[in-house]
Amino acid sequence: MNENEGNSNGGHRIGIIVYSQTGNTRLVGQKLRDRLQEDGHRAEMVLLNNPSDEETEEEESCPPDPPVPRHYDAVVFGAPVHAFSLAPPMVQYLEDLSSLRNMGLVCFVTKQLPFVWTGGTRALATMQDICESKGGRVLGTQTVVWAGTGRDERIDRCVQNMCRLLSRAHRT
Ligand SMILES: Cc1cc2nc3c(=O)[nH]c(=O)nc-3n(C[C@H](O)[C@H](O)[C@H](O)COP(=O)(O)O)c2cc1C
């Protein structure tokens, strides 16, 4: 992205494309969107969930057609870990995308368990591999573990790290 892109206030269009079955990943996406908006960006969250099974708020959408990353200056993909792997709807969505050439991307997952062998690394590797196979520039990845105390702090840290990673998308 170059400095001439984005809106007249210097903010950028950032898409947060999320699959969330029980709301955890969605919550992280909402917090990221709010933080980015506070920082002056035009951030929006789009859910990949089937519109019929998802109540959406005013500020997020759940369109019948899959979201198009090219509509944004940078994109964040978020999904849960399911059965030690990336949740299948996100795998399908990413595999169906045509090109992410030169796009600045950030990937995150949420998961229940803190142990390293419970799928987070594998899920993020899948996300990163698919994104890079389509020419995307993955600026970094993040994980939020849901179980245990200190979750709010972990979410805040994740949001902060993602904002920092996204700022790199705007420098090239
Ligand atoms: C079918 C299913 C499989 C899951 N498998 C794992 C797993 O392998 N490892 C893990 O840490 N959490 C696992 N979880 C927990 C979810 O990853 C975790 O609760 C996540 O934050 C849910 O995100 P969501 O609310 O956005 O759907 C699983 C949850 C479901 C429903």
The ligand as an SDF file (V2000), in Angstrom:
LIG
                    3D

 31 33  0  0  0  0  0  0  0  0999 V2000
  -15.7500  -28.5160   16.8450 C   0  0  0  0  0  0  0  0  0  0  0  0
  -14.7460  -27.7940   17.7120 C   0  0  0  0  0  0  0  0  0  0  0  0
  -13.4240  -28.2400   17.7450 C   0  0  0  0  0  0  0  0  0  0  0  0
  -12.4770  -27.5740   18.5490 C   0  0  0  0  0  0  0  0  0  0  0  0
  -11.1770  -28.0140   18.5580 N   0  0  0  0  0  0  0  0  0  0  0  0
  -10.2370  -27.3390   19.2970 C   0  0  0  0  0  0  0  0  0  0  0  0
   -8.8550  -27.7620   19.2800 C   0  0  0  0  0  0  0  0  0  0  0  0
   -8.4610  -28.6920   18.5920 O   0  0  0  0  0  0  0  0  0  0  0  0
   -7.9720  -27.0490   20.0300 N   0  0  0  0  0  0  0  0  0  0  0  0
   -8.3440  -25.9810   20.8120 C   0  0  0  0  0  0  0  0  0  0  0  0
   -7.4990  -25.3840   21.4800 O   0  0  0  0  0  0  0  0  0  0  0  0
   -9.6600  -25.5590   20.8330 N   0  0  0  0  0  0  0  0  0  0  0  0
  -10.5940  -26.2080   20.0890 C   0  0  0  0  0  0  0  0  0  0  0  0
  -11.9110  -25.7850   20.0890 N   0  0  0  0  0  0  0  0  0  0  0  0
  -12.2650  -24.5750   20.8510 C   0  0  0  0  0  0  0  0  0  0  0  0
  -12.3480  -23.3430   19.9520 C   0  0  0  0  0  0  0  0  0  0  0  0
  -11.2230  -23.2270   19.1170 O   0  0  0  0  0  0  0  0  0  0  0  0
  -12.4310  -22.0700   20.7940 C   0  0  0  0  0  0  0  0  0  0  0  0
  -13.4880  -22.1590   21.7070 O   0  0  0  0  0  0  0  0  0  0  0  0
  -12.5810  -20.8500   19.8860 C   0  0  0  0  0  0  0  0  0  0  0  0
  -12.2670  -19.6840   20.6090 O   0  0  0  0  0  0  0  0  0  0  0  0
  -14.0120  -20.7460   19.3550 C   0  0  0  0  0  0  0  0  0  0  0  0
  -14.1080  -19.6310   18.5120 O   0  0  0  0  0  0  0  0  0  0  0  0
  -15.5180  -19.0700   18.0310 P   0  0  0  0  0  0  0  0  0  0  0  0
  -16.3040  -18.7390   19.2710 O   0  0  0  0  0  0  0  0  0  0  0  0
  -15.1670  -17.8680   17.2660 O   0  0  0  0  0  0  0  0  0  0  0  0
  -16.1750  -20.1300   17.2320 O   0  0  0  0  0  0  0  0  0  0  0  0
  -12.8740  -26.4480   19.3190 C   0  0  0  0  0  0  0  0  0  0  0  0
  -14.2130  -26.0250   19.2710 C   0  0  0  0  0  0  0  0  0  0  0  0
  -15.1430  -26.6720   18.4850 C   0  0  0  0  0  0  0  0  0  0  0  0
  -16.5670  -26.1900   18.4620 C   0  0  0  0  0  0  0  0  0  0  0  0
  1  2  1  0
  2  3  1  0
  2 30  2  0
  3  4  2  0
  4  5  1  0
  4 28  1  0
  5  6  2  0
  6  7  1  0
  6 13  1  0
  7  8  2  0
  7  9  1  0
  9 10  1  0
 10 11  2  0
 10 12  1  0
 12 13  2  0
 13 14  1  0
 14 15  1  0
 14 28  1  0
 15 16  1  0
 16 17  1  0
 16 18  1  0
 18 19  1  0
 18 20  1  0
 20 21  1  0
 20 22  1  0
 22 23  1  0
 23 24  1  0
 24 25  2  0
 24 26  1  0
 24 27  1  0
 28 29  2  0
 29 30  1  0
 30 31  1  0
M  END
$$$$
